[in-house]
Amino acid sequence: MKVRGERECKECGTRWSYYETGSVGCPACGSLRSVGLDARTEHTDLAVEFDLTPVRNAIDEVSTDELARRARDRTKEYVRRRGFINAGDLRELDDDYLAAIELLHVADVVGRAADLEDREELYFLSLLRGADEGERPPAEDVPPSLRGARGLAYANAVREYRRDVRDWSESRELTGAERGALETLGEHVKRIRMLDGDVEPRTAERLVEATRDLANGLRGDELAFARAQEQLEELE
């Protein structure tokens, strides 16, 4: 969406940045009556805190399935509000978002499991321990039973990121090669989602790497764009 980020309150005259607060409410008096002082700019990255401390504090007090439910509920709001365009600038597909969306999918599996294996529980707890710091377990640590959760999480993350990339690029003249790379990326996302994410964890990681290189390429890094093309071809 396009917003006027620099706001001025009609009631008390306070000026603030919507890009920082994520709210049109005046931070001084709470009034919703304000005016924009700048041009409308694409902005999808709403201000949202991601803190799993309250969930972690309950580890010794509740069952694993209840812990998973709390982690899922807390993470869902963060993922829902996150975007990748900030005041017109395209952000990275960052580890904070990737760790959060993986925790969301893994917690869903763990919360529904009738007979949870120790390895699955430990993997869930490792995500819970560091997801709000952007820490993700390496691909080789993913239990076979959870690789679908990781693959689907990353495919959905790339799908959302690609959507913002397309919005961000509307005001730019993309070359045929750049448009083709974006379309190819979308086809890989569709394929992995059709498989319910059931691909090798390293394949899901390569999808993320290709996405990051493609974004850097669209920002003008020719070497990164060439890498992205090679990675997308290898994913075939």
C-alpha positions in Angstrom: 0.0 0.0 0.0 1.0 3.6 -0.5 1.0 5.9 2.5 2.0 9.4 3.5 4.6 8.5 6.1 5.4 11.8 7.7 2.3 12.8 9.7 1.2 15.9 11.7 -1.6 15.7 14.3 -4.4 18.2 13.7 -5.2 18.3 17.4 -1.8 19.0 19.0 0.6 19.5 16.1 2.9 16.6 17.0 4.8 15.3 14.0 5.8 11.6 13.7 6.7 8.9 11.2 4.2 6.2 10.3 7.1 4.2 9.0 8.4 4.0 12.6 5.2 3.5 14.6 3.0 1.7 12.0 0.0 3.8 13.3 -1.9 6.9 12.1 -2.7 7.6 15.8 -0.8 10.5 17.3 1.8 9.2 19.7 1.4 12.3 21.9 -2.4 12.6 22.3 -3.8 9.6 20.6 -5.9 11.5 18.1 -6.6 9.8 14.7 -7.0 13.2 13.0 -3.7 13.8 11.1 -2.4 14.9 7.8 0.4 13.5 5.6 3.2 15.9 4.9 5.0 14.0 2.2 4.2 12.1 -1.0 2.5 8.7 -0.9 5.2 6.0 -0.8 4.9 2.2 -1.1 5.1 0.7 2.4 4.2 -2.8 3.5 6.5 -3.4 6.5 4.4 -2.5 9.5 6.1 -1.9 12.8 5.7 -5.1 14.9 7.6 -6.6 17.8 8.6 -10.2 17.8 9.4 -11.5 21.3 9.0 -15.1 22.3 10.1 -14.6 25.9 6.6 -15.2 27.4 6.4 -18.5 25.5 9.8 -19.6 26.5 9.1 -18.8 30.1 6.3 -21.4 30.1 8.5 -24.3 29.0 8.5 -25.9 32.4 4.8 -25.2 33.1 2.8 -26.4 30.1 2.7 -29.4 27.8 4.6 -29.3 24.5 1.4 -29.1 22.5 0.2 -26.1 24.5 3.7 -24.5 24.1 3.4 -25.0 20.4 -0.1 -23.4 20.3 1.3 -20.3 22.2 4.3 -20.1 19.9 2.0 -20.4 16.8 -0.4 -17.7 18.0 2.4 -15.3 18.9 4.3 -15.9 15.7 1.2 -15.7 13.4 0.6 -12.0 14.3 4.2 -11.1 13.5 4.2 -12.9 10.2 0.9 -11.4 9.2 2.1 -7.8 9.8 5.5 -8.1 8.3 6.3 -6.8 4.8 9.4 -6.0 2.8 9.0 -2.5 1.5 9.9 0.2 3.9 9.3 3.8 2.9 9.7 2.8 -0.8 12.9 0.8 -0.2 13.0 -3.0 -0.8 14.2 -4.8 2.3 16.0 -8.1 2.4 14.2 -11.4 2.9 15.7 -11.5 6.4 16.4 -14.4 8.9 14.0 -13.0 11.4 11.1 -13.5 9.1 12.3 -16.9 7.9 12.8 -18.2 11.4 9.4 -16.9 12.4 7.5 -18.4 9.5 9.3 -21.8 10.0 8.4 -21.7 13.7 4.8 -21.1 12.7 4.7 -24.2 10.5 6.7 -26.4 12.8 4.6 -25.4 15.8 1.5 -26.3 13.8 2.9 -29.8 13.2 4.1 -30.3 16.7 0.8 -29.1 18.2 -1.2 -31.6 16.2 1.2 -34.6 16.6 -0.3 -37.6 18.4 3.1 -39.1 19.1 5.9 -36.6 19.1 9.4 -38.0 18.7 12.3 -36.6 20.8 14.1 -35.3 17.7 11.0 -33.4 16.6 10.5 -31.8 20.0 14.1 -30.8 20.3 14.0 -29.2 16.8 10.9 -27.2 17.8 12.5 -26.1 21.0 15.7 -25.0 19.2 13.5 -22.8 16.9 11.6 -21.4 19.9 14.9 -20.6 21.6 16.3 -18.3 18.9 13.6 -17.5 16.2 13.0 -14.0 17.6 16.8 -13.4 17.1 16.7 -14.6 13.6 18.4 -17.9 14.4 17.5 -20.8 12.2 18.8 -24.4 12.6 21.0 -25.6 9.7 19.4 -27.7 7.0 21.1 -30.8 8.1 19.4 -30.7 11.5 15.9 -30.8 10.1 14.1 -34.1 11.0 12.7 -35.9 8.0 9.2 -35.6 9.4 9.6 -31.8 9.6 11.2 -31.1 6.3 7.7 -30.4 4.7 7.1 -27.7 7.4 10.4 -26.1 6.6 10.0 -26.3 2.8 6.5 -25.0 2.9 7.5 -22.2 5.3 10.3 -21.0 3.0 8.2 -21.3 -0.1 5.5 -19.2 1.5 8.1 -16.7 2.6 9.4 -16.4 -0.9 5.9 -16.1 -2.3 5.2 -13.1 0.0 8.5 -11.5 -0.7 8.1 -11.9 -4.4 4.7 -10.2 -4.2 6.4 -7.2 -2.6 9.2 -7.2 -5.1 6.6 -7.0 -7.9 4.9 -4.1 -6.3 8.3 -2.4 -5.6 9.3 -2.9 -9.3 6.2 -1.4 -10.8 7.8 2.0 -10.9 11.0 0.6 -12.5 11.7 -0.6 -16.0 12.6 -4.3 -15.7 14.4 -6.0 -18.4 13.1 -9.1 -20.1 15.7 -11.2 -18.2 14.6 -9.7 -14.9 10.9 -10.3 -15.5 11.8 -13.9 -16.6 13.7 -14.5 -13.5 10.8 -13.3 -11.3 8.4 -15.6 -13.2 10.8 -18.6 -12.8 11.1 -17.9 -9.1 7.3 -18.0 -8.9 7.2 -21.3 -10.7 9.6 -22.8 -8.2 7.4 -21.6 -5.4 4.3 -23.1 -6.9 6.1 -26.5 -7.4 7.3 -26.6 -3.8 3.9 -25.6 -2.4 2.2 -28.3 -4.6 4.5 -30.8 -2.9 3.4 -29.4 0.5 7.0 -28.4 1.1 8.3 -32.0 0.9 11.7 -31.2 -0.6 15.2 -31.6 0.7 15.9 -28.8 3.2 18.9 -27.8 1.2 16.6 -27.2 -1.8 14.4 -24.9 0.2 17.6 -23.0 1.4 18.7 -22.6 -2.2 15.3 -21.1 -3.1 16.0 -18.5 -0.4 19.5 -17.8 -1.6 18.3 -17.4 -5.2 15.6 -15.0 -4.0 18.1 -12.9 -2.1 20.5 -12.7 -5.0 17.6 -11.8 -7.4 16.5 -9.0 -5.1 20.1 -7.6 -5.0 20.3 -8.0 -8.8 17.1 -5.9 -9.2 18.8 -3.3 -7.1 21.6 -3.1 -9.6 24.1 -5.8 -8.5 24.8 -7.6 -11.8 26.9 -10.3 -10.3 24.1 -11.2 -7.8 21.6 -11.3 -10.7 23.9 -13.7 -12.6 24.1 -15.9 -9.5 20.3 -15.8 -9.2 19.9 -17.0 -12.7 22.3 -19.9 -12.2 20.6 -20.9 -8.9 17.1 -20.8 -10.5 18.3 -22.9 -13.3 19.9 -25.4 -10.9 16.6 -25.7 -9.0 14.9 -27.0 -12.2 
